[in-house]
Amino acid sequence: MPFSVPRSSPRKAWAIAAVASLLAGLLTVSPQANAAETHDITVLFTNDTHAHLDNVGRRWSAIQDIRRETPNTVLLDAGDVFSGTLYFNSYQGLADLEFMNAMGYDAMVPGNHEFDKGPAVLADFIEKAEFPIVSANVDYSEEPELSGFLKTELTAEAAGASIYPATVLEAGGEQYAVFGLTTPETAFLASPGKHIVFEAEIETAKATVADLTARGYDKIIALTHLGYSYDVALAEAVEGIDIIIGGHSHTRLDEAVVVEAFDAPTLIAQTGEYGSRLGRLDANFDEAGELTDWEYALIDLDAKNEAGEYLIQGDEAFEARLKELQGPLEEMKSTVVGKSDVALVGDRTQVRRGETNLGNLIANAVLHAAAPAGAEIAITNGGGIRASIDAGDITLGEVLTVMPFGNSMVTLDLTGAEIVEALENGVSTVEEGAGRFPQVAGLTFSYNLAKPAGERVSNVKVALEDGSYAPIDLDATYTVATNAYMADGGDNYAVFKKAKDEGRQTDLFVVDYDAFASYLATLESASPAVEGRITRVYADLGTDHPAHEAVQLLSTMNVFPELSAGGDRFLPKDSVTRLDAAVWLARALKLELPEAAAAFRDVPADHAFAQEVLAAKSEGIFLGMPDGRFGPIAALTKGQAALVLERAFGKAPSIAGDANAAITRGDFAILLYNAITE
């Protein structure tokens, strides 16, 4: 049942003394006025929440606290409440709306994602909204599902379940006109149908502001879902807008951006994404309706103290209702979205050191989703892959476990040189197991850990239409699909951030786990393999060497500690020592490492690999010699190799030659690889 929370009107003065704000220490502030001053208006705002509701109780607590502090508060949303989590998949926006109604939102502009499911789903949302939808540049008049909500009057008593070009909000005895603008790109970014027309935002804004000014409104707020760069263009082109509360680009503005294209300034504000922050803008105006001073803050709703406790306590009623809403989501997670013939490797060590079949499958999914936008290459970070998946049916819950961050996908137009720079960043910290390691589709490359960071990548090739590969052209421009986290410079992909800042990014408005699940649905059964997209260079182990494939896989598993920190010589013809074999097996089998202790007389507790040797001994793989020694530097014989592999895997391999002869590193790597992959 819906929770029982009294709707609080931001238009009435609260008869409660101002309390000490719990927001101290949580704010990013642009100081422009005395903090103790009562402002003419306090605008609270959200944008691009995308059905991220897990912190909505903390949002409500923060809003209530501010409303107690100041009576002149309005609450706005800049669009894209729809799409992004299972809350939307299950409730089609109505779970978000239930909370928004209870919090007393004053107005919302539709974002492009509000049209994702077509007019009927949006109509259901609007019908239940207890606040007006403001939408000046969208013509709904020919759309049967939505035309009945249209209202043309300009009033301070705007009704819910209605679409207005603009509305009037009252705060502190003053009136503020608020009008809405939605990106015209919605026509092809979403599914609005053929009856809705999106008009140019600048022309609409000029006409709307002129009309509002003629009616006597001198304090005007544009509630937009256009994107930050378009908000700047709007402020520069349209005189008379005092404040722009924006969305769409998921831009986190830690300070209000001031545009001074005309006599009076225009402020631009945006919180970022996913409801992690609540925006607050306190402003004062002079008698002519021009901004005189302001304060700006982004309130971190997810901030924690050193004990890991949230600094803002979630509202109990909201938290209880959220728990009720989560019930059906658990059932949804059991939905089968695909199937795999093979186990999909998402092990943390492997996806951060080299190519894996799951890394390939996810990169393929990214490229598949971005292909309509012209993408030729996909690069995604190994750190975004958080688990493996067993062979068989794949559930939505497993997909969400593998890809829990819900990153939106984008494309970037990059030169070949910039792509190489991105790959260099990706392999710059392999030794540390950092999450920036790239999983790729549409290209292949090699890297050499013996070389310094920034000089490791070589032999980069891009896929051609016929399936062959050709050397990358450093001067050519390629369209690369990636996720919004990386495009914003996450995992140190500064070259991606540069391209984004220069306007070379295209938003796809697809969440990564949705793209992966949708791609799985196109496959009768997935059967990805390691294809040689990413190769670690060993000078003595070319691609035609019998041990090449084995060493590549075992390298991604960090089986070879002697090579983890660099080096480009595997020494495949050298004898494998008993210590090598014990450590390789312990790491390949992912044995739990005990506390360091003396495993054998000649492997003391302070030995660098005492834990691995002790683990191998505890598992009965190596038993040592009758006199209590291990013989760590002695060569492992072929007979001993067969015995320890049988103990480790339950099956003795067939090894040709004299059982007393030493086995080479290359041959033992092949045997270990075969045992793991069988």
ABEGO torsion letter per residue (X at the ends): XBBBBBBBBAABBBABBBBBBAABGABBBBBABBAABBBABBBBBBBGAGGBAAAAAAAAAAAAAAAAABABBBBBBAEGABEGBAAAAAAGGAAAAAAAAAAGBABBBBBAAAAAAEAAAAAAAAAABABBBBBAABBAAABAAAAAABBABBBAABBBGBBBABBBBBBGGBBBBBBBBBBAAAAAABBAEAABBBBBAAAAAAAAAAAAAAAGBABBBBBBBAEAAAAAAAAAABBGBABBBBBGAGBBBABBBBBBABABBBBBBBAEBGGABBBBBBBBBBAAGBBABBBBBBBBAABBBAAGBBABBBBAAAAAAAAAAAAAAAAAAABBABBBABBBBABAAAAAABBBAAAAAAAAAAAAAAAAAGBABBBBBAAABABBBBBEBBBAAAAAAABAAGBBBBBBBBBAAAAAAAAAAAAAAAAAGBAABBBBBGBBBBBBAABBBGAABBGBBBBBAAGBBBBBBAABBBBBBBBAAAAAGBGGBAAAAAAAAAGABBBAGBBAAAAAAAAAAABABBBBBBAGABBBBBAABBAABAAAAAAAAAAAAGABAAAAAEEABAGAABBBBAAAAAAAAAAAAGBBBBBBBBABAABBAABAAAAAAAAAAAAGABAEBAAGBAGAABBBBAAAAAAAAAAAAGBBBBBBEBAABBBBAAAAAAAAAAAAAX
